[in-house]
Amino acid sequence: MRRNSKSTIFRLGIKELRGLVRDPMMIVLIVYTFTVSIYITGTAVPETLHNASIAIIDEDQSALSSRITTAFQEPYFAKPYQVWIDEADMGLDAGSYTFVLNIPPGFQRDVLSGDSPAIQLNVDTTRMSQAFSGNGYIQQIVMSEVDEFVARTKGATQSPVDLAIRMRFNPNLEQAWFGSLMEIINTVTMLSIVLTGSALIREREHGTIEHLLVMPVTPTEIMIGKVWSMGLVVLVGAAISLVFIVERLLQVTVHGSVLLWLLGTAFYLCASTSMGIFLATLARSMPQFGLLLILILIPLELLSGGVTPRESMPELVQYIMLIAPTTHYVSASQAILYRGAGLEIVWPQFMTVLIIATVYFSIALARFRRALSQMA
């Protein structure tokens, strides 16, 4: 009787899914990384200034000081507190304010007379992420308001050049727009490697791999069964996380086609799951697999362009990372999700990922066959 290879691959994949369901720790890991981890990354410890608390001591009570006070608005700053000078230190000590701006009496008069009055800014530097960038924002806001006020009051000639700034794709510079989407991409990479690698190691530890060796199945069918089943789990988890956590809960705008991104993710999963199989053939236990995973996962996430632009890296690193599928996947994902790119723009990255996936799959399959022959 002629054996149906597609049916065999399908049944092997179903077997992998049943084994995953019986592993509660893996289920918890999948649910956590696609929900809580995405939410935390998108909301906690923002790199940009967001709702910073500021108090203003307005001792001048002039039109200029009122302009400066009203210039501090969301999303960078919370609504300014109006405090007296003796309340400033108490508020800083209690952690109520990150910044306290003291506008001295006669400030508007001194500005219009051509003097250079000083404004005191007290900063709570224990809040390092906001303090580092906040003082620069405050200085720009104050100087901008002063320059505009003087120009209107004295009728000064405006500059012949007017710089019009447009914030494309992320108008409010929200950290959640970048952090949450990039965390999904990193989660896809991590889980696809972990699930396929742990599935193979779990069979080896439970002795079920020997049962497969005596069955009429080929190493190619076994590997494809693991790849499609674990890849499907990650793909479904990524889709649910993108729609319900990122778009609805975090209110992040996805500019491009979700289906196109999932297509690119499916191509990428062919490569990343192959890496998981390859690492599992090298490791003898889950602790060894975890150590190998660290060596692979950290460079993939840090050097693929997801954390910092590739242009800022040394040229040698840029060339080396071209052989990593994550580099091209991150580029295509950012183009689709952030900038609304279509297939006519991202098809080179898709083709590159497919080529790399084919090479990785071939290498992993050769190593997998060798490992099975040693066990036979």
C-alpha positions in Angstrom: 0.0 0.0 0.0 1.3 3.4 -1.0 2.0 5.6 2.0 0.5 9.1 2.1 3.4 11.4 3.1 1.1 14.5 3.6 -1.2 12.5 5.9 1.9 11.2 7.9 3.2 14.8 8.3 -0.2 16.0 9.5 -0.5 13.2 12.0 3.0 13.8 13.3 2.1 17.4 13.8 -1.1 16.6 15.7 1.0 14.4 17.9 3.3 17.3 18.7 0.3 19.5 19.5 -1.1 16.9 21.9 2.3 16.7 23.6 2.4 20.4 24.0 -1.1 20.5 25.5 0.1 18.0 28.1 2.9 20.3 29.1 1.4 22.9 31.4 4.6 24.9 31.9 4.9 25.4 28.1 1.3 26.5 27.9 1.9 29.1 30.7 5.0 30.3 28.9 3.1 30.8 25.6 0.2 32.6 27.3 2.5 34.8 29.4 4.8 35.9 26.6 2.0 36.8 24.2 -0.1 38.7 26.8 1.6 40.0 30.0 5.1 40.3 28.6 3.8 42.3 25.6 1.8 44.6 27.8 4.6 45.2 30.3 7.1 45.9 27.5 4.7 48.4 25.9 3.9 50.3 29.1 6.8 50.0 31.6 9.9 52.1 31.7 9.4 54.3 28.7 12.6 55.5 26.9 10.9 58.8 25.9 9.4 61.4 28.2 5.8 60.6 29.1 3.4 62.2 31.6 6.3 63.6 33.6 5.2 65.4 36.8 6.2 69.1 36.9 5.6 71.9 39.4 6.0 75.6 38.5 6.7 78.4 40.9 5.4 81.5 39.1 6.8 84.4 41.1 6.5 86.7 38.0 2.7 86.3 37.3 3.2 87.9 33.9 2.0 87.1 30.4 5.3 85.4 29.6 5.3 83.2 32.7 1.7 82.1 31.9 2.7 81.2 28.3 5.6 79.1 29.7 3.2 77.4 32.2 0.6 76.4 29.6 3.3 75.1 27.2 3.8 72.0 29.3 1.2 69.6 27.9 0.6 65.9 27.4 1.9 63.5 26.3 5.3 64.7 27.5 4.2 66.3 30.8 1.3 66.0 33.1 -0.7 69.1 33.9 1.7 71.4 35.8 1.2 72.0 39.6 1.2 75.6 40.7 3.1 75.7 44.0 4.7 78.2 46.3 8.4 78.3 46.8 8.3 76.8 50.2 6.4 73.8 48.9 8.9 72.9 46.2 11.5 71.1 48.4 8.8 69.2 50.2 7.3 68.0 46.9 10.7 66.8 45.7 11.4 65.0 48.9 8.1 63.3 48.8 8.5 62.3 45.2 5.5 64.3 44.1 7.3 66.1 41.3 10.1 65.1 39.0 10.8 68.7 37.9 10.3 72.1 39.7 10.6 75.2 37.5 11.1 78.5 39.3 10.2 81.6 37.3 11.7 84.6 39.3 9.9 87.9 39.8 10.5 90.5 37.1 11.3 87.8 34.6 9.2 89.3 31.7 10.6 92.8 32.4 14.2 91.6 32.4 13.6 89.7 29.1 12.1 92.7 27.3 14.9 95.0 28.6 17.5 92.8 27.0 18.9 91.3 30.2 19.5 87.5 30.6 17.4 86.5 33.6 17.9 83.0 35.0 15.2 80.4 35.6 16.0 77.7 38.1 15.1 74.1 37.3 15.2 71.5 40.1 15.3 67.9 38.9 14.7 64.7 40.9 17.5 62.6 39.3 16.4 59.4 41.1 13.9 59.1 38.3 16.7 58.6 35.8 14.8 57.8 32.6 12.7 61.0 32.8 15.4 63.2 34.4 17.9 62.5 31.6 15.7 63.7 28.7 13.3 65.9 30.6 15.7 68.8 31.3 16.4 69.1 27.5 12.7 69.2 26.7 12.0 71.9 29.4 14.9 74.0 28.1 13.6 73.8 24.5 10.0 74.7 25.6 11.1 77.7 27.7 13.4 79.1 25.0 10.8 78.6 22.3 8.2 80.5 24.3 10.6 83.3 25.2 11.8 83.7 21.6 8.2 83.8 20.3 7.1 86.2 23.0 10.0 88.6 22.3 9.5 88.4 18.6 5.8 89.3 18.8 6.3 92.0 21.4 9.1 93.8 19.7 8.0 93.1 16.2 11.2 91.4 15.3 11.8 90.1 11.9 11.1 86.4 11.6 13.7 84.0 10.3 13.5 83.5 6.5 13.5 79.7 7.2 10.6 78.0 9.0 11.3 74.4 9.9 8.1 72.4 9.7 8.4 69.1 11.7 6.1 66.2 10.9 6.1 63.1 13.1 5.4 60.3 10.7 3.9 56.9 11.8 4.2 57.7 15.6 3.0 61.3 16.0 3.2 61.4 19.8 6.4 59.4 20.0 4.7 56.8 22.2 7.0 54.1 23.5 4.2 51.5 23.4 4.0 51.8 19.6 7.6 50.6 19.3 8.0 48.4 22.4 4.9 46.3 22.1 5.3 45.5 18.4 9.0 44.7 18.7 8.3 42.5 21.7 5.9 40.4 19.6 8.7 40.0 17.0 11.2 38.9 19.7 8.6 36.6 21.2 8.0 34.9 17.8 11.8 34.3 17.6 12.1 33.0 21.1 9.1 30.7 21.2 9.6 29.2 17.8 13.1 28.1 18.8 12.1 27.0 22.3 9.0 25.0 21.3 10.6 23.0 18.4 13.8 22.4 20.4 12.0 21.3 23.5 9.7 19.1 21.6 12.7 17.1 20.2 14.5 17.0 23.6 11.2 15.9 25.3 10.9 12.9 22.9 14.5 12.0 23.5 14.1 12.2 27.3 10.8 10.2 27.3 12.1 7.6 24.8 9.4 8.2 22.2 12.0 9.1 19.6 13.0 5.4 19.5 9.3 4.5 18.7 9.4 6.8 15.7 12.6 5.2 14.4 10.8 1.8 14.0 7.8 3.3 12.3 7.5 3.8 8.5 8.3 7.5 8.7 11.3 9.5 7.4 13.4 12.1 9.2 12.0 14.7 6.8 8.5 13.9 7.8 9.3 14.0 11.5 11.0 17.3 11.2 8.3 18.9 9.0 5.7 17.7 11.5 7.5 19.5 14.3 8.0 22.6 12.2 4.5 23.1 11.1 2.8 22.3 14.4 5.0 24.5 16.6 5.1 27.2 13.9 1.3 27.2 13.9 1.1 27.7 17.7 3.4 30.7 17.5 1.6 32.1 14.5 -1.8 31.9 16.1 -0.4 33.4 19.4 1.2 36.3 17.5 -2.0 37.1 15.6 -4.1 37.1 18.9 -1.5 39.2 20.7 -1.3 41.7 17.9 -5.1 42.2 17.6 -6.2 42.0 21.2 -3.2 43.1 23.3 -1.5 45.6 21.0 -4.3 47.1 19.0 -7.2 47.0 21.5 -5.6 47.0 24.9 -2.6 49.2 24.3 -4.4 51.2 21.5 -1.5 51.0 19.2 -2.2 51.8 15.5 -1.1 49.1 13.1 -0.7 50.9 9.7 -0.3 47.9 7.4 -2.0 44.6 6.6 -2.0 42.1 9.5 -2.5 39.3 7.0 0.6 40.3 5.0 2.6 40.4 8.3 1.4 37.0 9.2 2.5 35.7 5.8 6.0 37.0 6.4 5.9 35.6 9.9 5.0 32.1 8.5 8.1 32.4 6.1 10.3 33.4 9.1 9.0 30.6 11.3 10.3 28.1 8.7 13.8 29.4 9.5 13.5 29.9 13.3 11.9 26.5 13.9 14.7 24.9 11.9 17.2 26.7 14.3 15.4 25.1 17.2 15.7 21.6 15.7 19.4 22.2 15.0 20.1 23.4 18.6 18.2 20.4 20.0 20.4 18.0 18.1 23.4 19.6 19.7 22.1 19.7 23.2 21.7 16.6 25.4 19.3 18.1 27.9 17.1 21.1 28.4 19.7 23.0 30.5 22.2 22.6 27.7 19.6 23.7 25.2 18.9 26.8 27.3 22.5 27.8 27.3 22.8 27.4 23.6 19.6 29.4 23.2 21.1 32.3 25.1 24.1 32.4 22.8 21.8 32.5 19.7 18.8 34.5 20.9 20.6 37.6 22.3 22.6 38.4 19.1 19.5 37.8 17.0 17.4 40.3 19.1 20.1 42.9 19.7 21.8 43.0 16.3 18.9 42.5 13.9 17.8 46.1 13.9 15.0 45.7 16.3 16.7 47.5 19.3 19.0 49.9 17.4 19.2 50.8 13.7 21.6 48.6 11.8 23.2 51.7 10.3 24.7 52.5 13.8 26.5 49.2 14.0 30.0 48.3 12.7 30.0 47.4 9.1 31.3 43.9 9.9 28.4 43.2 12.2 26.0 44.5 9.5 27.4 42.0 6.9 27.4 39.1 9.3 23.8 39.7 10.4 22.6 39.5 6.7 22.7 35.7 7.1 20.3 35.9 10.0 16.6 35.7 9.0 15.7 37.9 11.9 17.4 40.9 10.2 15.2 40.7 7.2 12.1 39.7 9.2 12.5 42.8 11.4 12.9 45.0 8.4 9.8 43.7 6.7 7.8 43.8 10.0 8.7 47.4 10.7 7.8 48.4 7.1 4.4 46.7 7.3 3.3 47.4 10.9 4.8 50.9 11.3 4.7 52.4 7.8 1.9 50.4 6.1 4.1 48.9 3.4 2.6 46.5 0.9 3.9 43.4 -0.8 5.5 45.5 -3.6 7.9 46.9 -1.0 8.6 44.0 1.3 8.9 41.2 -1.3 12.7 41.3 -1.3 12.8 40.7 2.4 10.2 37.9 2.0 12.3 36.2 -0.7 15.5 36.5 1.3 13.8 35.0 4.4 12.6 32.1 2.3 16.0 31.4 0.9 17.6 31.5 4.3 14.9 29.3 5.7 15.6 26.7 2.9 19.3 26.7 3.8 18.6 26.5 7.5 16.1 23.7 7.1 18.5 21.7 4.9 21.3 22.1 7.5 19.0 21.2 10.4 17.6 18.2 8.5 21.1 16.9 7.7 22.0 17.2 11.4 18.7 15.6 12.5 19.3 12.6 10.2 22.8 12.2 11.6 21.4 12.3 15.2 18.7 9.7 14.4 21.3 7.4 12.7 23.4 7.5 15.8 20.4 6.6 18.0 19.4 3.7 15.7 
